[in-house]
Amino acid sequence: MQYIVYILFSEKDRNLYTGCTNDLGRRLENHRTGKVPATKNRGPLTLIHQETFTDKTAAFNRERFLKSLWGGRFKKKVRTAYLQSRAKSPPR
């Protein structure tokens, strides 16, 4: 089984949410429909990063790291890269 650690960007407050799941599609749908209390009032949300693991412990350790102060530095880089790529893309 695969486990996915993901980072969502809130278009509303420009903050990040980090999570871990074994079914990313279902989890994103839960975020979108307001079934996740932490992101219920922060939508719309955009998936900006994901990492796949075959080991559940490794995935949850990575999620824990990303929620730490040191992981915050990595997430800041991911957010900056996402915002820069969005600024460069032509409007829809």
PDB file of N, CA, C and O in Angstrom, chain B, residues numbered from 101:
ATOM      1  N   MET B 101       0.843  -1.183   0.000  1.00  0.00           N
ATOM      2  CA  MET B 101       0.000   0.000   0.000  1.00  0.00           C
ATOM      3  C   MET B 101       0.888   1.247   0.000  1.00  0.00           C
ATOM      4  O   MET B 101       1.951   1.275   0.620  1.00  0.00           O
ATOM      5  N   GLN B 102       0.427   2.261  -0.703  1.00  0.00           N
ATOM      6  CA  GLN B 102       1.163   3.518  -0.765  1.00  0.00           C
ATOM      7  C   GLN B 102       0.546   4.552   0.164  1.00  0.00           C
ATOM      8  O   GLN B 102      -0.671   4.598   0.346  1.00  0.00           O
ATOM      9  N   TYR B 103       1.399   5.373   0.744  1.00  0.00           N
ATOM     10  CA  TYR B 103       0.974   6.466   1.603  1.00  0.00           C
ATOM     11  C   TYR B 103       1.491   7.765   1.000  1.00  0.00           C
ATOM     12  O   TYR B 103       2.619   7.830   0.513  1.00  0.00           O
ATOM     13  N   ILE B 104       0.675   8.774   1.038  1.00  0.00           N
ATOM     14  CA  ILE B 104       1.020  10.048   0.406  1.00  0.00           C
ATOM     15  C   ILE B 104       0.996  11.153   1.454  1.00  0.00           C
ATOM     16  O   ILE B 104       0.015  11.333   2.176  1.00  0.00           O
ATOM     17  N   VAL B 105       2.095  11.881   1.516  1.00  0.00           N
ATOM     18  CA  VAL B 105       2.177  13.085   2.333  1.00  0.00           C
ATOM     19  C   VAL B 105       1.950  14.237   1.366  1.00  0.00           C
ATOM     20  O   VAL B 105       2.583  14.299   0.312  1.00  0.00           O
ATOM     21  N   TYR B 106       1.053  15.145   1.718  1.00  0.00           N
ATOM     22  CA  TYR B 106       0.682  16.203   0.784  1.00  0.00           C
ATOM     23  C   TYR B 106       0.644  17.561   1.478  1.00  0.00           C
ATOM     24  O   TYR B 106       0.511  17.665   2.698  1.00  0.00           O
ATOM     25  N   ILE B 107       0.767  18.592   0.653  1.00  0.00           N
ATOM     26  CA  ILE B 107       0.683  19.965   1.140  1.00  0.00           C
ATOM     27  C   ILE B 107      -0.372  20.678   0.311  1.00  0.00           C
ATOM     28  O   ILE B 107      -0.328  20.660  -0.919  1.00  0.00           O
ATOM     29  N   LEU B 108      -1.324  21.307   0.998  1.00  0.00           N
ATOM     30  CA  LEU B 108      -2.363  22.096   0.352  1.00  0.00           C
ATOM     31  C   LEU B 108      -2.114  23.579   0.608  1.00  0.00           C
ATOM     32  O   LEU B 108      -1.644  23.966   1.678  1.00  0.00           O
ATOM     33  N   PHE B 109      -2.433  24.396  -0.381  1.00  0.00           N
ATOM     34  CA  PHE B 109      -2.333  25.845  -0.266  1.00  0.00           C
ATOM     35  C   PHE B 109      -3.738  26.418  -0.203  1.00  0.00           C
ATOM     36  O   PHE B 109      -4.575  26.127  -1.057  1.00  0.00           O
ATOM     37  N   SER B 110      -3.992  27.230   0.807  1.00  0.00           N
ATOM     38  CA  SER B 110      -5.295  27.871   0.941  1.00  0.00           C
ATOM     39  C   SER B 110      -5.294  29.173   0.157  1.00  0.00           C
ATOM     40  O   SER B 110      -4.513  30.080   0.446  1.00  0.00           O
ATOM     41  N   GLU B 111      -6.167  29.262  -0.832  1.00  0.00           N
ATOM     42  CA  GLU B 111      -6.283  30.491  -1.617  1.00  0.00           C
ATOM     43  C   GLU B 111      -6.894  31.615  -0.770  1.00  0.00           C
ATOM     44  O   GLU B 111      -6.715  32.794  -1.076  1.00  0.00           O
ATOM     45  N   LYS B 112      -7.605  31.251   0.281  1.00  0.00           N
ATOM     46  CA  LYS B 112      -8.284  32.231   1.131  1.00  0.00           C
ATOM     47  C   LYS B 112      -7.303  32.943   2.060  1.00  0.00           C
ATOM     48  O   LYS B 112      -7.256  34.173   2.087  1.00  0.00           O
ATOM     49  N   ASP B 113      -6.511  32.168   2.827  1.00  0.00           N
ATOM     50  CA  ASP B 113      -5.617  32.803   3.790  1.00  0.00           C
ATOM     51  C   ASP B 113      -4.129  32.617   3.465  1.00  0.00           C
ATOM     52  O   ASP B 113      -3.265  33.053   4.225  1.00  0.00           O
ATOM     53  N   ARG B 114      -3.838  31.964   2.326  1.00  0.00           N
ATOM     54  CA  ARG B 114      -2.481  31.776   1.816  1.00  0.00           C
ATOM     55  C   ARG B 114      -1.596  30.946   2.750  1.00  0.00           C
ATOM     56  O   ARG B 114      -0.369  30.995   2.660  1.00  0.00           O
ATOM     57  N   ASN B 115      -2.228  30.188   3.644  1.00  0.00           N
ATOM     58  CA  ASN B 115      -1.492  29.299   4.531  1.00  0.00           C
ATOM     59  C   ASN B 115      -1.445  27.900   3.951  1.00  0.00           C
ATOM     60  O   ASN B 115      -2.129  27.594   2.974  1.00  0.00           O
ATOM     61  N   LEU B 116      -0.623  27.049   4.567  1.00  0.00           N
ATOM     62  CA  LEU B 116      -0.451  25.678   4.105  1.00  0.00           C
ATOM     63  C   LEU B 116      -1.043  24.690   5.093  1.00  0.00           C
ATOM     64  O   LEU B 116      -1.097  24.951   6.295  1.00  0.00           O
ATOM     65  N   TYR B 117      -1.485  23.557   4.575  1.00  0.00           N
ATOM     66  CA  TYR B 117      -1.983  22.455   5.380  1.00  0.00           C
ATOM     67  C   TYR B 117      -1.223  21.214   4.941  1.00  0.00           C
ATOM     68  O   TYR B 117      -1.112  20.950   3.744  1.00  0.00           O
ATOM     69  N   THR B 118      -0.703  20.456   5.885  1.00  0.00           N
ATOM     70  CA  THR B 118       0.041  19.238   5.594  1.00  0.00           C
ATOM     71  C   THR B 118      -0.742  18.041   6.121  1.00  0.00           C
ATOM     72  O   THR B 118      -1.274  18.074   7.231  1.00  0.00           O
ATOM     73  N   GLY B 119      -0.807  16.987   5.316  1.00  0.00           N
ATOM     74  CA  GLY B 119      -1.525  15.793   5.735  1.00  0.00           C
ATOM     75  C   GLY B 119      -0.908  14.535   5.161  1.00  0.00           C
ATOM     76  O   GLY B 119       0.018  14.595   4.352  1.00  0.00           O
ATOM     77  N   CYS B 120      -1.432  13.389   5.591  1.00  0.00           N
ATOM     78  CA  CYS B 120      -0.965  12.085   5.132  1.00  0.00           C
ATOM     79  C   CYS B 120      -2.178  11.187   4.937  1.00  0.00           C
ATOM     80  O   CYS B 120      -3.106  11.211   5.745  1.00  0.00           O
ATOM     81  N   THR B 121      -2.175  10.396   3.871  1.00  0.00           N
ATOM     82  CA  THR B 121      -3.312   9.537   3.562  1.00  0.00           C
ATOM     83  C   THR B 121      -2.864   8.366   2.700  1.00  0.00           C
ATOM     84  O   THR B 121      -1.770   8.376   2.135  1.00  0.00           O
ATOM     85  N   ASN B 122      -3.722   7.360   2.606  1.00  0.00           N
ATOM     86  CA  ASN B 122      -3.461   6.263   1.664  1.00  0.00           C
ATOM     87  C   ASN B 122      -4.418   6.339   0.476  1.00  0.00           C
ATOM     88  O   ASN B 122      -4.373   5.483  -0.407  1.00  0.00           O
ATOM     89  N   ASP B 123      -5.280   7.352   0.443  1.00  0.00           N
ATOM     90  CA  ASP B 123      -6.213   7.570  -0.669  1.00  0.00           C
ATOM     91  C   ASP B 123      -6.333   9.077  -0.905  1.00  0.00           C
ATOM     92  O   ASP B 123      -7.213   9.737  -0.352  1.00  0.00           O
ATOM     93  N   LEU B 124      -5.447   9.598  -1.721  1.00  0.00           N
ATOM     94  CA  LEU B 124      -5.383  11.050  -1.919  1.00  0.00           C
ATOM     95  C   LEU B 124      -6.656  11.616  -2.538  1.00  0.00           C
ATOM     96  O   LEU B 124      -7.107  12.689  -2.137  1.00  0.00           O
ATOM     97  N   GLY B 125      -7.233  10.928  -3.488  1.00  0.00           N
ATOM     98  CA  GLY B 125      -8.461  11.410  -4.123  1.00  0.00           C
ATOM     99  C   GLY B 125      -9.590  11.589  -3.127  1.00  0.00           C
ATOM    100  O   GLY B 125     -10.262  12.620  -3.116  1.00  0.00           O
ATOM    101  N   ARG B 126      -9.798  10.571  -2.281  1.00  0.00           N
ATOM    102  CA  ARG B 126     -10.838  10.647  -1.256  1.00  0.00           C
ATOM    103  C   ARG B 126     -10.545  11.760  -0.264  1.00  0.00           C
ATOM    104  O   ARG B 126     -11.444  12.504   0.127  1.00  0.00           O
ATOM    105  N   ARG B 127      -9.282  11.872   0.143  1.00  0.00           N
ATOM    106  CA  ARG B 127      -8.908  12.888   1.133  1.00  0.00           C
ATOM    107  C   ARG B 127      -9.100  14.301   0.574  1.00  0.00           C
ATOM    108  O   ARG B 127      -9.578  15.185   1.285  1.00  0.00           O
ATOM    109  N   LEU B 128      -8.734  14.520  -0.681  1.00  0.00           N
ATOM    110  CA  LEU B 128      -8.928  15.834  -1.293  1.00  0.00           C
ATOM    111  C   LEU B 128     -10.410  16.171  -1.402  1.00  0.00           C
ATOM    112  O   LEU B 128     -10.809  17.322  -1.225  1.00  0.00           O
ATOM    113  N   GLU B 129     -11.221  15.161  -1.694  1.00  0.00           N
ATOM    114  CA  GLU B 129     -12.673  15.377  -1.749  1.00  0.00           C
ATOM    115  C   GLU B 129     -13.206  15.752  -0.367  1.00  0.00           C
ATOM    116  O   GLU B 129     -14.083  16.608  -0.253  1.00  0.00           O
ATOM    117  N   ASN B 130     -12.688  15.126   0.671  1.00  0.00           N
ATOM    118  CA  ASN B 130     -13.082  15.488   2.038  1.00  0.00           C
ATOM    119  C   ASN B 130     -12.706  16.935   2.358  1.00  0.00           C
ATOM    120  O   ASN B 130     -13.472  17.651   3.002  1.00  0.00           O
ATOM    121  N   HIS B 131     -11.542  17.355   1.915  1.00  0.00           N
ATOM    122  CA  HIS B 131     -11.131  18.757   2.116  1.00  0.00           C
ATOM    123  C   HIS B 131     -12.072  19.683   1.346  1.00  0.00           C
ATOM    124  O   HIS B 131     -12.546  20.688   1.876  1.00  0.00           O
ATOM    125  N   ARG B 132     -12.333  19.331   0.101  1.00  0.00           N
ATOM    126  CA  ARG B 132     -13.156  20.177  -0.764  1.00  0.00           C
ATOM    127  C   ARG B 132     -14.574  20.349  -0.238  1.00  0.00           C
ATOM    128  O   ARG B 132     -15.164  21.421  -0.368  1.00  0.00           O
ATOM    129  N   THR B 133     -15.118  19.297   0.354  1.00  0.00           N
ATOM    130  CA  THR B 133     -16.501  19.345   0.819  1.00  0.00           C
ATOM    131  C   THR B 133     -16.642  19.782   2.273  1.00  0.00           C
ATOM    132  O   THR B 133     -17.744  19.749   2.820  1.00  0.00           O
ATOM    133  N   GLY B 134     -15.549  20.190   2.904  1.00  0.00           N
ATOM    134  CA  GLY B 134     -15.616  20.715   4.262  1.00  0.00           C
ATOM    135  C   GLY B 134     -15.695  19.667   5.355  1.00  0.00           C
ATOM    136  O   GLY B 134     -16.104  19.977   6.474  1.00  0.00           O
ATOM    137  N   LYS B 135     -15.311  18.431   5.058  1.00  0.00           N
ATOM    138  CA  LYS B 135     -15.382  17.361   6.051  1.00  0.00           C
ATOM    139  C   LYS B 135     -14.139  17.296   6.945  1.00  0.00           C
ATOM    140  O   LYS B 135     -14.087  16.506   7.887  1.00  0.00           O
ATOM    141  N   VAL B 136     -13.138  18.133   6.642  1.00  0.00           N
ATOM    142  CA  VAL B 136     -11.922  18.181   7.453  1.00  0.00           C
ATOM    143  C   VAL B 136     -11.961  19.487   8.246  1.00  0.00           C
ATOM    144  O   VAL B 136     -11.846  20.566   7.665  1.00  0.00           O
ATOM    145  N   PRO B 137     -12.123  19.398   9.569  1.00  0.00           N
ATOM    146  CA  PRO B 137     -12.276  20.611  10.382  1.00  0.00           C
ATOM    147  C   PRO B 137     -11.152  21.637  10.204  1.00  0.00           C
ATOM    148  O   PRO B 137     -11.411  22.840  10.214  1.00  0.00           O
ATOM    149  N   ALA B 138      -9.912  21.175  10.043  1.00  0.00           N
ATOM    150  CA  ALA B 138      -8.781  22.093   9.940  1.00  0.00           C
ATOM    151  C   ALA B 138      -8.826  22.951   8.677  1.00  0.00           C
ATOM    152  O   ALA B 138      -8.254  24.041   8.652  1.00  0.00           O
ATOM    153  N   THR B 139      -9.491  22.475   7.640  1.00  0.00           N
ATOM    154  CA  THR B 139      -9.520  23.230   6.384  1.00  0.00           C
ATOM    155  C   THR B 139     -10.930  23.632   5.964  1.00  0.00           C
ATOM    156  O   THR B 139     -11.123  24.185   4.881  1.00  0.00           O
ATOM    157  N   LYS B 140     -11.892  23.364   6.799  1.00  0.00           N
ATOM    158  CA  LYS B 140     -13.299  23.604   6.450  1.00  0.00           C
ATOM    159  C   LYS B 140     -13.562  25.030   5.953  1.00  0.00           C
ATOM    160  O   LYS B 140     -14.270  25.217   4.963  1.00  0.00           O
ATOM    161  N   ASN B 141     -13.008  26.015   6.620  1.00  0.00           N
ATOM    162  CA  ASN B 141     -13.254  27.417   6.258  1.00  0.00           C
ATOM    163  C   ASN B 141     -12.068  28.072   5.563  1.00  0.00           C
ATOM    164  O   ASN B 141     -11.946  29.297   5.561  1.00  0.00           O
ATOM    165  N   ARG B 142     -11.195  27.261   4.973  1.00  0.00           N
ATOM    166  CA  ARG B 142      -9.993  27.814   4.351  1.00  0.00           C
ATOM    167  C   ARG B 142      -9.963  27.647   2.837  1.00  0.00           C
ATOM    168  O   ARG B 142      -8.964  27.993   2.206  1.00  0.00           O
ATOM    169  N   GLY B 143     -11.019  27.132   2.245  1.00  0.00           N
ATOM    170  CA  GLY B 143     -11.043  26.868   0.805  1.00  0.00           C
ATOM    171  C   GLY B 143     -11.185  28.133  -0.005  1.00  0.00           C
ATOM    172  O   GLY B 143     -11.549  29.176   0.538  1.00  0.00           O
ATOM    173  N   PRO B 144     -10.909  28.064  -1.270  1.00  0.00           N
ATOM    174  CA  PRO B 144     -10.500  26.862  -2.017  1.00  0.00           C
ATOM    175  C   PRO B 144      -9.056  26.468  -1.710  1.00  0.00           C
ATOM    176  O   PRO B 144      -8.215  27.307  -1.385  1.00  0.00           O
ATOM    177  N   LEU B 145      -8.801  25.173  -1.824  1.00  0.00           N
ATOM    178  CA  LEU B 145      -7.484  24.608  -1.543  1.00  0.00           C
ATOM    179  C   LEU B 145      -6.884  24.039  -2.822  1.00  0.00           C
ATOM    180  O   LEU B 145      -7.594  23.505  -3.674  1.00  0.00           O
ATOM    181  N   THR B 146      -5.567  24.161  -2.939  1.00  0.00           N
ATOM    182  CA  THR B 146      -4.854  23.650  -4.100  1.00  0.00           C
ATOM    183  C   THR B 146      -3.751  22.718  -3.637  1.00  0.00           C
ATOM    184  O   THR B 146      -2.970  23.072  -2.754  1.00  0.00           O
ATOM    185  N   LEU B 147      -3.678  21.528  -4.222  1.00  0.00           N
ATOM    186  CA  LEU B 147      -2.593  20.591  -3.931  1.00  0.00           C
ATOM    187  C   LEU B 147      -1.330  21.133  -4.590  1.00  0.00           C
ATOM    188  O   LEU B 147      -1.283  21.271  -5.812  1.00  0.00           O
ATOM    189  N   ILE B 148      -0.300  21.443  -3.789  1.00  0.00           N
ATOM    190  CA  ILE B 148       0.921  22.015  -4.365  1.00  0.00           C
ATOM    191  C   ILE B 148       2.132  21.102  -4.233  1.00  0.00           C
ATOM    192  O   ILE B 148       3.170  21.360  -4.842  1.00  0.00           O
ATOM    193  N   HIS B 149       2.009  20.027  -3.436  1.00  0.00           N
ATOM    194  CA  HIS B 149       3.151  19.121  -3.267  1.00  0.00           C
ATOM    195  C   HIS B 149       2.649  17.784  -2.737  1.00  0.00           C
ATOM    196  O   HIS B 149       1.709  17.724  -1.944  1.00  0.00           O
ATOM    197  N   GLN B 150       3.297  16.710  -3.192  1.00  0.00           N
ATOM    198  CA  GLN B 150       2.995  15.386  -2.658  1.00  0.00           C
ATOM    199  C   GLN B 150       4.225  14.508  -2.750  1.00  0.00           C
ATOM    200  O   GLN B 150       5.039  14.641  -3.664  1.00  0.00           O
ATOM    201  N   GLU B 151       4.345  13.608  -1.786  1.00  0.00           N
ATOM    202  CA  GLU B 151       5.439  12.645  -1.734  1.00  0.00           C
ATOM    203  C   GLU B 151       4.827  11.279  -1.445  1.00  0.00           C
ATOM    204  O   GLU B 151       3.938  11.169  -0.601  1.00  0.00           O
ATOM    205  N   THR B 152       5.288  10.247  -2.128  1.00  0.00           N
ATOM    206  CA  THR B 152       4.745   8.904  -1.979  1.00  0.00           C
ATOM    207  C   THR B 152       5.715   8.009  -1.213  1.00  0.00           C
ATOM    208  O   THR B 152       6.922   8.032  -1.456  1.00  0.00           O
ATOM    209  N   PHE B 153       5.179   7.227  -0.295  1.00  0.00           N
ATOM    210  CA  PHE B 153       5.960   6.302   0.524  1.00  0.00           C
ATOM    211  C   PHE B 153       5.295   4.931   0.492  1.00  0.00           C
ATOM    212  O   PHE B 153       4.073   4.831   0.382  1.00  0.00           O
ATOM    213  N   THR B 154       6.100   3.879   0.588  1.00  0.00           N
ATOM    214  CA  THR B 154       5.544   2.531   0.689  1.00  0.00           C
ATOM    215  C   THR B 154       5.451   2.096   2.138  1.00  0.00           C
ATOM    216  O   THR B 154       4.782   1.112   2.452  1.00  0.00           O
ATOM    217  N   ASP B 155       6.112   2.819   3.019  1.00  0.00           N
ATOM    218  CA  ASP B 155       6.127   2.491   4.440  1.00  0.00           C
ATOM    219  C   ASP B 155       5.306   3.517   5.220  1.00  0.00           C
ATOM    220  O   ASP B 155       5.579   4.715   5.157  1.00  0.00           O
ATOM    221  N   LYS B 156       4.303   3.042   5.951  1.00  0.00           N
ATOM    222  CA  LYS B 156       3.405   3.928   6.704  1.00  0.00           C
ATOM    223  C   LYS B 156       4.167   4.755   7.739  1.00  0.00           C
ATOM    224  O   LYS B 156       3.904   5.948   7.891  1.00  0.00           O
ATOM    225  N   THR B 157       5.092   4.140   8.440  1.00  0.00           N
ATOM    226  CA  THR B 157       5.855   4.845   9.464  1.00  0.00           C
ATOM    227  C   THR B 157       6.681   5.966   8.849  1.00  0.00           C
ATOM    228  O   THR B 157       6.738   7.068   9.395  1.00  0.00           O
ATOM    229  N   ALA B 158       7.317   5.694   7.725  1.00  0.00           N
ATOM    230  CA  ALA B 158       8.117   6.724   7.056  1.00  0.00           C
ATOM    231  C   ALA B 158       7.245   7.887   6.614  1.00  0.00           C
ATOM    232  O   ALA B 158       7.650   9.045   6.722  1.00  0.00           O
ATOM    233  N   ALA B 159       6.060   7.592   6.120  1.00  0.00           N
ATOM    234  CA  ALA B 159       5.145   8.651   5.672  1.00  0.00           C
ATOM    235  C   ALA B 159       4.724   9.537   6.844  1.00  0.00           C
ATOM    236  O   ALA B 159       4.749  10.763   6.738  1.00  0.00           O
ATOM    237  N   PHE B 160       4.343   8.923   7.949  1.00  0.00           N
ATOM    238  CA  PHE B 160       3.902   9.720   9.090  1.00  0.00           C
ATOM    239  C   PHE B 160       5.060  10.461   9.749  1.00  0.00           C
ATOM    240  O   PHE B 160       4.863  11.536  10.316  1.00  0.00           O
ATOM    241  N   ASN B 161       6.269   9.897   9.679  1.00  0.00           N
ATOM    242  CA  ASN B 161       7.442  10.623  10.165  1.00  0.00           C
ATOM    243  C   ASN B 161       7.717  11.844   9.298  1.00  0.00           C
ATOM    244  O   ASN B 161       8.087  12.902   9.806  1.00  0.00           O
ATOM    245  N   ARG B 162       7.535  11.696   7.995  1.00  0.00           N
ATOM    246  CA  ARG B 162       7.738  12.835   7.081  1.00  0.00           C
ATOM    247  C   ARG B 162       6.689  13.914   7.346  1.00  0.00           C
ATOM    248  O   ARG B 162       7.012  15.102   7.361  1.00  0.00           O
ATOM    249  N   GLU B 163       5.448  13.513   7.553  1.00  0.00           N
ATOM    250  CA  GLU B 163       4.396  14.482   7.871  1.00  0.00           C
ATOM    251  C   GLU B 163       4.745  15.220   9.165  1.00  0.00           C
ATOM    252  O   GLU B 163       4.612  16.442   9.237  1.00  0.00           O
ATOM    253  N   ARG B 164       5.180  14.501  10.164  1.00  0.00           N
ATOM    254  CA  ARG B 164       5.550  15.118  11.438  1.00  0.00           C
ATOM    255  C   ARG B 164       6.702  16.110  11.231  1.00  0.00           C
ATOM    256  O   ARG B 164       6.690  17.204  11.795  1.00  0.00           O
ATOM    257  N   PHE B 165       7.698  15.723  10.418  1.00  0.00           N
ATOM    258  CA  PHE B 165       8.803  16.627  10.125  1.00  0.00           C
ATOM    259  C   PHE B 165       8.301  17.900   9.445  1.00  0.00           C
ATOM    260  O   PHE B 165       8.699  19.005   9.816  1.00  0.00           O
ATOM    261  N   LEU B 166       7.431  17.745   8.453  1.00  0.00           N
ATOM    262  CA  LEU B 166       6.938  18.915   7.723  1.00  0.00           C
ATOM    263  C   LEU B 166       6.146  19.855   8.621  1.00  0.00           C
ATOM    264  O   LEU B 166       6.053  21.048   8.332  1.00  0.00           O
ATOM    265  N   LYS B 167       5.582  19.344   9.691  1.00  0.00           N
ATOM    266  CA  LYS B 167       4.832  20.188  10.622  1.00  0.00           C
ATOM    267  C   LYS B 167       5.738  20.822  11.678  1.00  0.00           C
ATOM    268  O   LYS B 167       5.273  21.603  12.508  1.00  0.00           O
ATOM    269  N   SER B 168       7.033  20.488  11.648  1.00  0.00           N
ATOM    270  CA  SER B 168       7.981  21.037  12.609  1.00  0.00           C
ATOM    271  C   SER B 168       8.547  22.365  12.096  1.00  0.00           C
ATOM    272  O   SER B 168       8.292  22.767  10.961  1.00  0.00           O
ATOM    273  N   LEU B 169       9.309  23.026  12.942  1.00  0.00           N
ATOM    274  CA  LEU B 169       9.943  24.282  12.558  1.00  0.00           C
ATOM    275  C   LEU B 169      10.867  24.089  11.359  1.00  0.00           C
ATOM    276  O   LEU B 169      10.862  24.897  10.430  1.00  0.00           O
ATOM    277  N   TRP B 170      11.658  23.020  11.381  1.00  0.00           N
ATOM    278  CA  TRP B 170      12.579  22.756  10.273  1.00  0.00           C
ATOM    279  C   TRP B 170      11.827  22.448   8.987  1.00  0.00           C
ATOM    280  O   TRP B 170      12.230  22.885   7.909  1.00  0.00           O
ATOM    281  N   GLY B 171      10.752  21.707   9.095  1.00  0.00           N
ATOM    282  CA  GLY B 171       9.940  21.399   7.924  1.00  0.00           C
ATOM    283  C   GLY B 171       9.262  22.636   7.367  1.00  0.00           C
ATOM    284  O   GLY B 171       8.985  22.710   6.170  1.00  0.00           O
ATOM    285  N   GLY B 172       8.994  23.604   8.225  1.00  0.00           N
ATOM    286  CA  GLY B 172       8.391  24.861   7.785  1.00  0.00           C
ATOM    287  C   GLY B 172       9.240  25.569   6.751  1.00  0.00           C
ATOM    288  O   GLY B 172       8.718  26.230   5.853  1.00  0.00           O
ATOM    289  N   ARG B 173      10.525  25.433   6.876  1.00  0.00           N
ATOM    290  CA  ARG B 173      11.429  26.055   5.879  1.00  0.00           C
ATOM    291  C   ARG B 173      11.235  25.410   4.507  1.00  0.00           C
ATOM    292  O   ARG B 173      11.202  26.099   3.488  1.00  0.00           O
ATOM    293  N   PHE B 174      11.107  24.087   4.492  1.00  0.00           N
ATOM    294  CA  PHE B 174      10.868  23.386   3.233  1.00  0.00           C
ATOM    295  C   PHE B 174       9.524  23.797   2.646  1.00  0.00           C
ATOM    296  O   PHE B 174       9.420  24.072   1.450  1.00  0.00           O
ATOM    297  N   LYS B 175       8.486  23.839   3.496  1.00  0.00           N
ATOM    298  CA  LYS B 175       7.149  24.216   3.012  1.00  0.00           C
ATOM    299  C   LYS B 175       7.135  25.633   2.472  1.00  0.00           C
ATOM    300  O   LYS B 175       6.429  25.913   1.504  1.00  0.00           O
ATOM    301  N   LYS B 176       7.891  26.523   3.069  1.00  0.00           N
ATOM    302  CA  LYS B 176       7.964  27.903   2.592  1.00  0.00           C
ATOM    303  C   LYS B 176       8.541  27.943   1.172  1.00  0.00           C
ATOM    304  O   LYS B 176       8.073  28.709   0.330  1.00  0.00           O
ATOM    305  N   LYS B 177       9.549  27.121   0.915  1.00  0.00           N
ATOM    306  CA  LYS B 177      10.141  27.040  -0.423  1.00  0.00           C
ATOM    307  C   LYS B 177       9.133  26.489  -1.429  1.00  0.00           C
ATOM    308  O   LYS B 177       9.045  26.972  -2.558  1.00  0.00           O
ATOM    309  N   VAL B 178       8.375  25.475  -1.015  1.00  0.00           N
ATOM    310  CA  VAL B 178       7.356  24.893  -1.888  1.00  0.00           C
ATOM    311  C   VAL B 178       6.296  25.935  -2.218  1.00  0.00           C
ATOM    312  O   VAL B 178       5.890  26.062  -3.372  1.00  0.00           O
ATOM    313  N   ARG B 179       5.843  26.686  -1.205  1.00  0.00           N
ATOM    314  CA  ARG B 179       4.826  27.727  -1.424  1.00  0.00           C
ATOM    315  C   ARG B 179       5.356  28.816  -2.355  1.00  0.00           C
ATOM    316  O   ARG B 179       4.644  29.256  -3.259  1.00  0.00           O
ATOM    317  N   THR B 180       6.594  29.253  -2.144  1.00  0.00           N
ATOM    318  CA  THR B 180       7.191  30.281  -2.994  1.00  0.00           C
ATOM    319  C   THR B 180       7.282  29.808  -4.435  1.00  0.00           C
ATOM    320  O   THR B 180       6.952  30.557  -5.354  1.00  0.00           O
ATOM    321  N   ALA B 181       7.725  28.576  -4.644  1.00  0.00           N
ATOM    322  CA  ALA B 181       7.820  28.029  -6.003  1.00  0.00           C
ATOM    323  C   ALA B 181       6.440  27.955  -6.647  1.00  0.00           C
ATOM    324  O   ALA B 181       6.292  28.275  -7.826  1.00  0.00           O
ATOM    325  N   TYR B 182       5.433  27.537  -5.890  1.00  0.00           N
ATOM    326  CA  TYR B 182       4.071  27.466  -6.416  1.00  0.00           C
ATOM    327  C   TYR B 182       3.567  28.845  -6.817  1.00  0.00           C
ATOM    328  O   TYR B 182       3.021  29.010  -7.908  1.00  0.00           O
ATOM    329  N   LEU B 183       3.740  29.831  -5.954  1.00  0.00           N
ATOM    330  CA  LEU B 183       3.250  31.185  -6.250  1.00  0.00           C
ATOM    331  C   LEU B 183       3.988  31.794  -7.431  1.00  0.00           C
ATOM    332  O   LEU B 183       3.383  32.502  -8.236  1.00  0.00           O
ATOM    333  N   GLN B 184       5.286  31.530  -7.548  1.00  0.00           N
ATOM    334  CA  GLN B 184       6.047  32.043  -8.689  1.00  0.00           C
ATOM    335  C   GLN B 184       5.597  31.388  -9.986  1.00  0.00           C
ATOM    336  O   GLN B 184       5.480  32.062 -11.009  1.00  0.00           O
ATOM    337  N   SER B 185       5.344  30.079  -9.958  1.00  0.00           N
ATOM    338  CA  SER B 185       4.895  29.396 -11.179  1.00  0.00           C
ATOM    339  C   SER B 185       3.506  29.874 -11.572  1.00  0.00           C
ATOM    340  O   SER B 185       3.203  29.991 -12.759  1.00  0.00           O
ATOM    341  N   ARG B 186       2.672  30.148 -10.598  1.00  0.00           N
ATOM    342  CA  ARG B 186       1.323  30.647 -10.878  1.00  0.00           C
ATOM    343  C   ARG B 186       1.366  32.055 -11.468  1.00  0.00           C
ATOM    344  O   ARG B 186       0.560  32.399 -12.332  1.00  0.00           O
ATOM    345  N   ALA B 187       2.310  32.861 -10.994  1.00  0.00           N
ATOM    346  CA  ALA B 187       2.431  34.231 -11.497  1.00  0.00           C
ATOM    347  C   ALA B 187       2.921  34.243 -12.950  1.00  0.00           C
ATOM    348  O   ALA B 187       2.573  35.139 -13.720  1.00  0.00           O
ATOM    349  N   LYS B 188       3.725  33.250 -13.315  1.00  0.00           N
ATOM    350  CA  LYS B 188       4.279  33.184 -14.662  1.00  0.00           C
ATOM    351  C   LYS B 188       3.294  32.601 -15.684  1.00  0.00           C
ATOM    352  O   LYS B 188       3.409  32.863 -16.881  1.00  0.00           O
ATOM    353  N   SER B 189       2.335  31.817 -15.206  1.00  0.00           N
ATOM    354  CA  SER B 189       1.398  31.194 -16.143  1.00  0.00           C
ATOM    355  C   SER B 189       0.368  32.223 -16.609  1.00  0.00           C
ATOM    356  O   SER B 189      -0.033  33.100 -15.844  1.00  0.00           O
ATOM    357  N   PRO B 190      -0.058  32.109 -17.868  1.00  0.00           N
ATOM    358  CA  PRO B 190      -1.031  33.059 -18.391  1.00  0.00           C
ATOM    359  C   PRO B 190      -2.394  32.911 -17.707  1.00  0.00           C
ATOM    360  O   PRO B 190      -2.769  31.806 -17.317  1.00  0.00           O
ATOM    361  N   PRO B 191      -3.132  34.004 -17.558  1.00  0.00           N
ATOM    362  CA  PRO B 191      -4.448  33.919 -16.920  1.00  0.00           C
ATOM    363  C   PRO B 191      -5.404  33.051 -17.728  1.00  0.00           C
ATOM    364  O   PRO B 191      -5.294  32.962 -18.951  1.00  0.00           O
ATOM    365  N   ARG B 192      -6.342  32.413 -17.035  1.00  0.00           N
ATOM    366  CA  ARG B 192      -7.309  31.524 -17.708  1.00  0.00           C
ATOM    367  C   ARG B 192      -8.533  32.264 -18.114  1.00  0.00           C
ATOM    368  O   ARG B 192      -9.448  31.676 -18.690  1.00  0.00           O
TER     369      ARG B 192
END
